[in-house]
Amino acid sequence: MAFKIIVCAKQVPDTSEVKIDPVKNTIMREGVPSILNHDDANALEEALKIKDQYPDTTVTVITMGPPQAKDMLLECLAMGADEGVLVSDRAVGGSDTWATSNVLAAAINKLGEFDLIFAGRQAIDGDTAQVGPQLAEKLGLPQVTYVAEFKIESNMKDIKVKRVLEDGYEMIKIKTPCMLTAINELNVPRYMSIGGIYEAANKELKIWNAKDIAVDLNTVGLEASPTNVFRSFTPVPKGKGMMIEGDTQKDIAQNLLINLKAKHVI
């Protein structure tokens, strides 16, 4: 029996090139390249590692977004995923994390049975880390977030993970079906292969709208979202740092004291 993994991924703007509209205080996405969200790439990689070890595994990547998110799904297929699903509809546009999790839950229910759901901890364009846990709650799944190590037993039921905390970590055992959210310490995502790119070009993506997934329109989209972005802004840059130099540690300490006294810090 095939082991079925669903990976939730998001196409995000490359934050290294994002600019803020000075009038609207919103992110200017026009002309900004889009990429596979970093943590989602780690989630996909871990799913593909399971597939490498257990060839009967099938990996489906699902996303909600505009039509151009197809490019990200094709990238995922070229990395080794078996299937890509895009939910794209104006009715779901502007969804916050709560509404987005409603869309993804409906789409996953349409996909049918699964054994494991992987997602990234958070998206670099929002940093909320909310969609994964909300999705798990709506699907009635046990969940572990901030996963930095992963191991699944050969019975494909028992999983052991290392969950990172602010002051340490937890070792947790969990059984499938479940949901896990990945952080970048989990692995190093693979590149697309030439053969994978060729195969991806010949695969057909599933593209669904809100009607296809039978989601309640009163629970998705901007109007249904209980939260909204008030303002986006670029943080004020910090002052330039100063390198304290010296031939010996004593010289460095003396030069540091001189600079601190000059600035009236001490």
C-alpha angles and dihedrals in degrees: 000000000000119000108230122210126184118199119198111211138172135208107226136179114263098258092205087071102034119124131192122234103240092211103040095030090222132126113273104224098170111109092006114124117240124225141181107274109259100234090044088057088057090049091051092047092054090050090050091049088057089050090050090054097039110032093192088071118110121203121204120186117205129188141169117219149094122316092268089066084084087082091061091049091051088052089053091050090050089054090056110277116141101215140017127206124190123190106199125166136133087232091069096042116121094023116160121217094281093050092042091055089052090055094047093046091053092048093049090049088054091051090057130209122020138165104208139014121204125189137163118263092244144339119256092228094057110015092201099127087204108112096070096052092041091051092050091052093050092049092045093239131149109241144195121196132199094032113187099166130030136188129170123194122233090255086069089225108082118069129181120196139177111227117200119225130186092258103026139322145279129225107217133184117208136167131226135288093058144121126247130184118209134217126201093259088069096079148318111269116236125238125247112269126224090241090046092053090051092048093046091055089059096047123094119227123220108240115190134180128207092273092053092058094040093229119169104254089211089068101049140060133038097302093052094047113106091203132049137178112262096186141347119207143164112250116245106263117248120244119271114274125236126228113220111211136187143146094249136021088255091055091049091050092049092048089049091053091048091053093046091051091047089055091046091240089130 
